[in-house]
Amino acid sequence: MGAMTFRLDRRRRGFLLLVSLLLCTLCALPAGAEPNAPNPFLEDGFRLLYGLDFTAGHVVFSSWTQQHPDDPLGPVFDAAGLLFSEFDRLGVLESQFYTDDQAFAARQQLSPDPALQTRFDAALALAETRAQARLSRNPKDSDALFAMTLSSGLKADYAALIAKHNLVSLHYTREATAWAQQLLAVDPDCYDAHIATGFSKYVLGSMAAPVRWILRLGGIGGDKSQGIAELEITAARGHYLAPFARILLAIAYVREKDKVRAREVLASLRDQFPGNPLFSREIARLDSSH
């Protein structure tokens, strides 16, 4: 394991579910809200997640889903929680992200929970049905475009990190990129959108050379440097997902042997979320690895 392996006790291992922020978005604003302004209701959910209270965060997002039955982002939030609870159960982030690229390519195929996968697929299907209905009325609906971006990104992550279906993941990464391009054409200030494709590009860029070659043939910038660049956009200019982008950047910097930048990012997270002890722990691990 690398210096940033998140070996947590059961009470704190929910930290890994912070990846679910990949799916929870800034684009769902109440009627009459200023574009790109924070949604106070969703913002509360994010605070709970960053504070490691995942159960309460789930309640917030579930309530949003019920109160907005035509909102495609609600089901995407549900899918997020399902996927990353599976990440947590299987130790995906612990065992696959904090080693070198060779170890990542040689990772074992995991044993997913079939019932959870069924619920995950159903939540994404509902999100896409709602999104497509809204797009049929308004092709520039930013909520719907963001939901489609994130849905494809979730599928890519499941295929790559749990099922180890690299080419399937490539297909969904291409879809996520196409949806993100449409979204950013409508709302270029939706910087959180970059995290969906940035994360997948970094993951796919960590795979074997033949996969990266296929990515290039398919016109996808699926390499680590491009993935990091997109994460840096969200980290610098995103809203709800900016802290999570910084978490992913810290992971990437450690894997790229850039411990100085990793420590800087972790220190900023520690200062922003002093009630979360994990950033301090990982800084200590980095310091002890010198």
C-alpha positions as a Markdown table, in Angstrom:
| # | Residue | x | y | z |
|---|---|---|---|---|
| 1 | Met | 0.0 | 0.0 | 0.0 |
| 2 | Gly | 1.1 | 3.6 | -0.7 |
| 3 | Ala | 1.4 | 6.3 | 1.8 |
| 4 | Met | -2.2 | 7.3 | 1.5 |
| 5 | Thr | -4.0 | 4.0 | 2.0 |
| 6 | Phe | -7.2 | 4.7 | 3.9 |
| 7 | Arg | -7.3 | 1.8 | 6.4 |
| 8 | Leu | -10.0 | 3.0 | 8.7 |
| 9 | Asp | -12.0 | 1.5 | 11.5 |
| 10 | Arg | -15.6 | 0.7 | 10.7 |
| 11 | Arg | -16.9 | 3.9 | 12.2 |
| 12 | Arg | -14.7 | 6.0 | 10.0 |
| 13 | Arg | -14.4 | 4.0 | 6.8 |
| 14 | Gly | -17.4 | 5.8 | 5.5 |
| 15 | Phe | -14.8 | 8.5 | 4.4 |
| 16 | Leu | -14.4 | 6.5 | 1.2 |
| 17 | Leu | -18.0 | 7.3 | 0.4 |
| 18 | Leu | -16.9 | 10.8 | -0.2 |
| 19 | Val | -16.4 | 9.6 | -3.8 |
| 20 | Ser | -20.2 | 9.8 | -3.9 |
| 21 | Leu | -19.7 | 13.6 | -4.3 |
| 22 | Leu | -18.8 | 12.7 | -7.8 |
| 23 | Leu | -22.5 | 12.3 | -8.4 |
| 24 | Cys | -24.0 | 15.0 | -6.3 |
| 25 | Thr | -24.1 | 18.2 | -8.2 |
| 26 | Leu | -24.3 | 22.0 | -8.1 |
| 27 | Cys | -26.7 | 22.2 | -11.0 |
| 28 | Ala | -30.0 | 21.5 | -9.2 |
| 29 | Leu | -31.1 | 25.0 | -8.2 |
| 30 | Pro | -34.5 | 25.9 | -6.8 |
| 31 | Ala | -36.8 | 28.0 | -9.0 |
| 32 | Gly | -35.7 | 31.6 | -9.1 |
| 33 | Ala | -32.3 | 30.9 | -7.7 |
| 34 | Glu | -29.3 | 32.8 | -9.1 |
| 35 | Pro | -27.5 | 30.6 | -11.7 |
| 36 | Asn | -24.5 | 28.7 | -10.1 |
| 37 | Ala | -25.5 | 30.0 | -6.7 |
| 38 | Pro | -25.2 | 27.3 | -3.9 |
| 39 | Asn | -28.4 | 25.4 | -3.1 |
| 40 | Pro | -28.7 | 25.7 | 0.7 |
| 41 | Phe | -30.5 | 22.3 | 1.0 |
| 42 | Leu | -28.0 | 20.4 | -1.1 |
| 43 | Glu | -25.2 | 22.3 | 0.5 |
| 44 | Asp | -26.3 | 21.0 | 3.9 |
| 45 | Gly | -26.0 | 17.5 | 2.5 |
| 46 | Phe | -22.5 | 18.1 | 1.3 |
| 47 | Arg | -21.4 | 19.5 | 4.7 |
| 48 | Leu | -22.7 | 16.3 | 6.3 |
| 49 | Leu | -20.8 | 14.1 | 3.9 |
| 50 | Tyr | -17.5 | 16.0 | 4.4 |
| 51 | Gly | -18.1 | 15.7 | 8.1 |
| 52 | Leu | -18.4 | 11.9 | 7.8 |
| 53 | Asp | -22.1 | 11.8 | 8.6 |
| 54 | Phe | -23.1 | 9.8 | 5.6 |
| 55 | Thr | -26.5 | 8.5 | 7.0 |
| 56 | Ala | -27.7 | 12.1 | 7.5 |
| 57 | Gly | -26.4 | 13.1 | 4.1 |
| 58 | His | -28.3 | 10.3 | 2.5 |
| 59 | Val | -31.5 | 11.5 | 4.3 |
| 60 | Val | -31.0 | 15.0 | 2.9 |
| 61 | Phe | -30.5 | 13.8 | -0.7 |
| 62 | Ser | -33.4 | 11.3 | -0.4 |
| 63 | Ser | -35.6 | 14.1 | 0.8 |
| 64 | Trp | -34.6 | 16.1 | -2.3 |
| 65 | Thr | -35.5 | 13.2 | -4.5 |
| 66 | Gln | -38.9 | 12.8 | -3.1 |
| 67 | Gln | -39.7 | 16.5 | -3.1 |
| 68 | His | -38.6 | 16.9 | -6.8 |
| 69 | Pro | -40.1 | 13.9 | -8.6 |
| 70 | Asp | -39.2 | 15.1 | -12.0 |
| 71 | Asp | -35.6 | 15.9 | -11.1 |
| 72 | Pro | -33.1 | 13.5 | -12.7 |
| 73 | Leu | -30.4 | 14.4 | -10.2 |
| 74 | Gly | -32.3 | 12.7 | -7.3 |
| 75 | Pro | -31.9 | 9.2 | -8.6 |
| 76 | Val | -28.3 | 9.9 | -9.6 |
| 77 | Phe | -27.7 | 10.8 | -5.9 |
| 78 | Asp | -29.2 | 7.4 | -4.9 |
| 79 | Ala | -27.0 | 5.6 | -7.4 |
| 80 | Ala | -24.0 | 7.5 | -6.0 |
| 81 | Gly | -24.6 | 6.2 | -2.5 |
| 82 | Leu | -25.0 | 2.7 | -3.8 |
| 83 | Leu | -21.9 | 2.7 | -5.9 |
| 84 | Phe | -19.7 | 4.1 | -3.3 |
| 85 | Ser | -21.0 | 2.0 | -0.5 |
| 86 | Glu | -19.9 | -0.9 | -2.7 |
| 87 | Phe | -16.6 | 0.7 | -3.2 |
| 88 | Asp | -16.3 | 0.9 | 0.6 |
| 89 | Arg | -17.4 | -2.8 | 1.1 |
| 90 | Leu | -15.0 | -4.1 | -1.5 |
| 91 | Gly | -12.1 | -1.8 | -0.4 |
| 92 | Val | -11.7 | -0.5 | -4.0 |
| 93 | Leu | -10.0 | 2.7 | -3.1 |
| 94 | Glu | -7.8 | 1.2 | -0.5 |
| 95 | Ser | -6.5 | -1.6 | -2.7 |
| 96 | Gln | -6.3 | -0.1 | -6.1 |
| 97 | Phe | -5.6 | 3.6 | -6.1 |
| 98 | Tyr | -2.6 | 3.9 | -3.8 |
| 99 | Thr | -0.2 | 1.7 | -5.6 |
| 100 | Asp | 1.6 | 2.0 | -8.9 |
| 101 | Asp | 0.1 | 1.6 | -12.4 |
| 102 | Gln | 1.4 | -2.0 | -12.8 |
| 103 | Ala | -0.5 | -3.1 | -9.6 |
| 104 | Phe | -3.6 | -1.3 | -10.8 |
| 105 | Ala | -3.5 | -3.1 | -14.2 |
| 106 | Ala | -3.1 | -6.5 | -12.4 |
| 107 | Arg | -5.9 | -5.9 | -9.9 |
| 108 | Gln | -8.3 | -8.8 | -9.3 |
| 109 | Gln | -11.8 | -8.8 | -10.5 |
| 110 | Leu | -14.1 | -8.2 | -7.5 |
| 111 | Ser | -17.3 | -9.9 | -6.4 |
| 112 | Pro | -20.1 | -7.3 | -6.6 |
| 113 | Asp | -23.4 | -7.6 | -4.7 |
| 114 | Pro | -26.0 | -8.6 | -7.4 |
| 115 | Ala | -28.8 | -7.0 | -5.4 |
| 116 | Leu | -27.0 | -3.7 | -5.1 |
| 117 | Gln | -26.1 | -3.7 | -8.8 |
| 118 | Thr | -29.8 | -4.2 | -9.6 |
| 119 | Arg | -30.7 | -1.2 | -7.5 |
| 120 | Phe | -27.8 | 0.8 | -9.0 |
| 121 | Asp | -28.9 | 0.1 | -12.5 |
| 122 | Ala | -32.5 | 0.9 | -11.7 |
| 123 | Ala | -31.6 | 4.3 | -10.1 |
| 124 | Leu | -29.5 | 5.2 | -13.2 |
| 125 | Ala | -32.3 | 4.1 | -15.5 |
| 126 | Leu | -34.8 | 6.4 | -13.7 |
| 127 | Ala | -32.3 | 9.3 | -13.7 |
| 128 | Glu | -31.8 | 8.9 | -17.5 |
| 129 | Thr | -35.6 | 8.6 | -18.1 |
| 130 | Arg | -36.2 | 11.8 | -16.3 |
| 131 | Ala | -33.3 | 13.6 | -17.9 |
| 132 | Gln | -34.3 | 12.5 | -21.4 |
| 133 | Ala | -37.9 | 13.7 | -20.7 |
| 134 | Arg | -36.6 | 17.1 | -19.8 |
| 135 | Leu | -34.2 | 17.3 | -22.7 |
| 136 | Ser | -37.1 | 16.5 | -25.1 |
| 137 | Arg | -38.7 | 19.7 | -23.8 |
| 138 | Asn | -35.5 | 21.8 | -23.5 |
| 139 | Pro | -32.2 | 20.4 | -25.1 |
| 140 | Lys | -30.3 | 23.0 | -23.0 |
| 141 | Asp | -31.6 | 21.9 | -19.6 |
| 142 | Ser | -28.4 | 21.9 | -17.5 |
| 143 | Asp | -29.8 | 19.7 | -14.8 |
| 144 | Ala | -30.7 | 17.0 | -17.3 |
| 145 | Leu | -27.3 | 17.3 | -19.1 |
| 146 | Phe | -25.5 | 17.1 | -15.9 |
| 147 | Ala | -27.5 | 14.0 | -14.8 |
| 148 | Met | -26.6 | 12.3 | -18.1 |
| 149 | Thr | -22.9 | 13.2 | -17.7 |
| 150 | Leu | -22.8 | 11.8 | -14.2 |
| 151 | Ser | -24.8 | 8.7 | -15.0 |
| 152 | Ser | -22.4 | 7.8 | -17.7 |
| 153 | Gly | -19.5 | 8.6 | -15.4 |
| 154 | Leu | -20.9 | 6.3 | -12.7 |
| 155 | Lys | -21.3 | 3.4 | -15.2 |
| 156 | Ala | -17.7 | 3.9 | -16.3 |
| 157 | Asp | -16.5 | 3.8 | -12.7 |
| 158 | Tyr | -18.5 | 0.7 | -11.9 |
| 159 | Ala | -17.1 | -1.1 | -15.1 |
| 160 | Ala | -13.5 | -0.1 | -14.5 |
| 161 | Leu | -13.2 | -0.4 | -10.7 |
| 162 | Ile | -15.6 | -3.2 | -9.8 |
| 163 | Ala | -16.3 | -5.3 | -12.9 |
| 164 | Lys | -12.9 | -4.7 | -14.5 |
| 165 | His | -14.4 | -4.3 | -17.9 |
| 166 | Asn | -12.0 | -1.8 | -19.3 |
| 167 | Leu | -13.5 | -1.5 | -22.8 |
| 168 | Val | -17.0 | -1.1 | -21.4 |
| 169 | Ser | -15.6 | 1.6 | -19.1 |
| 170 | Leu | -14.1 | 3.3 | -22.2 |
| 171 | His | -17.5 | 3.3 | -23.8 |
| 172 | Tyr | -19.2 | 5.0 | -20.9 |
| 173 | Thr | -16.2 | 7.4 | -20.5 |
| 174 | Arg | -16.8 | 8.5 | -24.1 |
| 175 | Glu | -20.5 | 9.1 | -23.3 |
| 176 | Ala | -19.7 | 11.1 | -20.2 |
| 177 | Thr | -17.3 | 13.2 | -22.2 |
| 178 | Ala | -19.9 | 13.9 | -24.9 |
| 179 | Trp | -22.5 | 14.9 | -22.3 |
| 180 | Ala | -20.1 | 17.0 | -20.4 |
| 181 | Gln | -19.2 | 18.9 | -23.6 |
| 182 | Gln | -22.9 | 19.6 | -24.2 |
| 183 | Leu | -23.3 | 20.8 | -20.7 |
| 184 | Leu | -20.3 | 23.1 | -20.7 |
| 185 | Ala | -21.5 | 24.6 | -24.0 |
| 186 | Val | -24.7 | 25.5 | -22.2 |
| 187 | Asp | -23.2 | 26.4 | -18.9 |
| 188 | Pro | -19.4 | 26.9 | -19.1 |
| 189 | Asp | -19.3 | 27.9 | -15.5 |
| 190 | Cys | -20.5 | 24.5 | -14.3 |
| 191 | Tyr | -16.9 | 23.6 | -13.3 |
| 192 | Asp | -18.1 | 20.7 | -11.2 |
| 193 | Ala | -18.9 | 18.9 | -14.5 |
| 194 | His | -15.1 | 18.3 | -15.1 |
| 195 | Ile | -14.8 | 15.9 | -12.2 |
| 196 | Ala | -17.0 | 13.3 | -13.9 |
| 197 | Thr | -14.7 | 12.9 | -16.9 |
| 198 | Gly | -11.5 | 13.8 | -15.1 |
| 199 | Phe | -11.8 | 11.0 | -12.6 |
| 200 | Ser | -12.5 | 8.4 | -15.3 |
| 201 | Lys | -9.7 | 9.7 | -17.5 |
| 202 | Tyr | -7.2 | 9.4 | -14.6 |
| 203 | Val | -8.4 | 5.8 | -13.9 |
| 204 | Leu | -8.2 | 4.8 | -17.5 |
| 205 | Gly | -4.9 | 6.5 | -17.9 |
| 206 | Ser | -3.6 | 4.3 | -15.1 |
| 207 | Met | -4.4 | 1.1 | -17.1 |
| 208 | Ala | -2.2 | -0.9 | -19.4 |
| 209 | Ala | -0.7 | 0.7 | -22.5 |
| 210 | Pro | -3.0 | -1.1 | -24.9 |
| 211 | Val | -6.0 | 0.4 | -23.3 |
| 212 | Arg | -4.5 | 3.9 | -23.4 |
| 213 | Trp | -3.8 | 3.3 | -27.1 |
| 214 | Ile | -7.5 | 2.4 | -27.7 |
| 215 | Leu | -8.5 | 5.5 | -25.9 |
| 216 | Arg | -6.4 | 7.7 | -28.2 |
| 217 | Leu | -7.9 | 5.9 | -31.3 |
| 218 | Gly | -11.3 | 6.6 | -29.9 |
| 219 | Gly | -10.5 | 10.3 | -29.6 |
| 220 | Ile | -10.6 | 10.2 | -25.7 |
| 221 | Gly | -7.9 | 11.9 | -23.7 |
| 222 | Gly | -7.9 | 9.1 | -21.3 |
| 223 | Asp | -4.5 | 9.7 | -19.7 |
| 224 | Lys | -3.5 | 10.7 | -16.3 |
| 225 | Ser | -2.3 | 14.2 | -17.1 |
| 226 | Gln | -5.6 | 15.2 | -18.7 |
| 227 | Gly | -7.5 | 13.6 | -15.8 |
| 228 | Ile | -5.5 | 15.6 | -13.3 |
| 229 | Ala | -5.9 | 18.8 | -15.3 |
| 230 | Glu | -9.7 | 18.4 | -15.2 |
| 231 | Leu | -9.7 | 17.6 | -11.5 |
| 232 | Glu | -7.6 | 20.8 | -11.0 |
| 233 | Ile | -10.3 | 22.8 | -12.7 |
| 234 | Thr | -13.0 | 21.5 | -10.3 |
| 235 | Ala | -10.7 | 21.9 | -7.3 |
| 236 | Ala | -10.0 | 25.6 | -8.2 |
| 237 | Arg | -13.3 | 26.7 | -9.5 |
| 238 | Gly | -16.0 | 24.2 | -8.5 |
| 239 | His | -18.4 | 24.6 | -5.7 |
| 240 | Tyr | -19.9 | 21.5 | -4.1 |
| 241 | Leu | -17.3 | 19.2 | -5.6 |
| 242 | Ala | -14.2 | 21.3 | -5.2 |
| 243 | Pro | -13.1 | 19.7 | -1.9 |
| 244 | Phe | -13.7 | 16.2 | -3.3 |
| 245 | Ala | -11.6 | 17.1 | -6.4 |
| 246 | Arg | -8.9 | 18.1 | -4.0 |
| 247 | Ile | -9.1 | 14.7 | -2.3 |
| 248 | Leu | -8.7 | 13.0 | -5.6 |
| 249 | Leu | -5.9 | 15.2 | -6.5 |
| 250 | Ala | -4.1 | 14.3 | -3.3 |
| 251 | Ile | -4.4 | 10.7 | -4.3 |
| 252 | Ala | -3.1 | 11.4 | -7.8 |
| 253 | Tyr | -0.2 | 13.4 | -6.5 |
| 254 | Val | 0.9 | 10.6 | -4.2 |
| 255 | Arg | 0.7 | 8.1 | -7.0 |
| 256 | Glu | 2.8 | 10.5 | -9.2 |
| 257 | Lys | 5.4 | 10.8 | -6.4 |
| 258 | Asp | 4.6 | 14.4 | -5.8 |
| 259 | Lys | 4.3 | 14.3 | -2.0 |
| 260 | Val | 4.8 | 18.0 | -1.6 |
| 261 | Arg | 1.7 | 19.0 | -3.5 |
| 262 | Ala | -0.2 | 16.1 | -1.9 |
| 263 | Arg | 0.6 | 17.4 | 1.5 |
| 264 | Glu | -0.4 | 21.0 | 0.5 |
| 265 | Val | -3.8 | 19.8 | -0.7 |
| 266 | Leu | -4.4 | 17.6 | 2.4 |
| 267 | Ala | -3.4 | 20.5 | 4.7 |
| 268 | Ser | -6.0 | 22.8 | 3.0 |
| 269 | Leu | -8.6 | 20.1 | 3.5 |
| 270 | Arg | -7.7 | 19.7 | 7.1 |
| 271 | Asp | -8.0 | 23.4 | 7.7 |
| 272 | Gln | -11.3 | 23.6 | 5.9 |
| 273 | Phe | -12.8 | 20.6 | 7.7 |
| 274 | Pro | -11.2 | 20.5 | 11.1 |
| 275 | Gly | -13.8 | 18.0 | 12.4 |
| 276 | Asn | -12.6 | 15.4 | 10.0 |
| 277 | Pro | -9.5 | 13.6 | 11.5 |
| 278 | Leu | -8.6 | 11.7 | 8.3 |
| 279 | Phe | -6.7 | 14.5 | 6.6 |
| 280 | Ser | -4.4 | 14.9 | 9.5 |
| 281 | Arg | -3.9 | 11.1 | 9.6 |
| 282 | Glu | -2.9 | 11.1 | 5.9 |
| 283 | Ile | -0.6 | 14.0 | 6.4 |
| 284 | Ala | 1.1 | 12.1 | 9.2 |
| 285 | Arg | 1.5 | 9.1 | 6.9 |
| 286 | Leu | 3.0 | 11.2 | 4.2 |
| 287 | Asp | 5.4 | 12.7 | 6.7 |
| 288 | Ser | 6.5 | 9.3 | 8.0 |
| 289 | Ser | 7.1 | 8.0 | 4.6 |
| 290 | His | 10.0 | 10.4 | 3.8 |
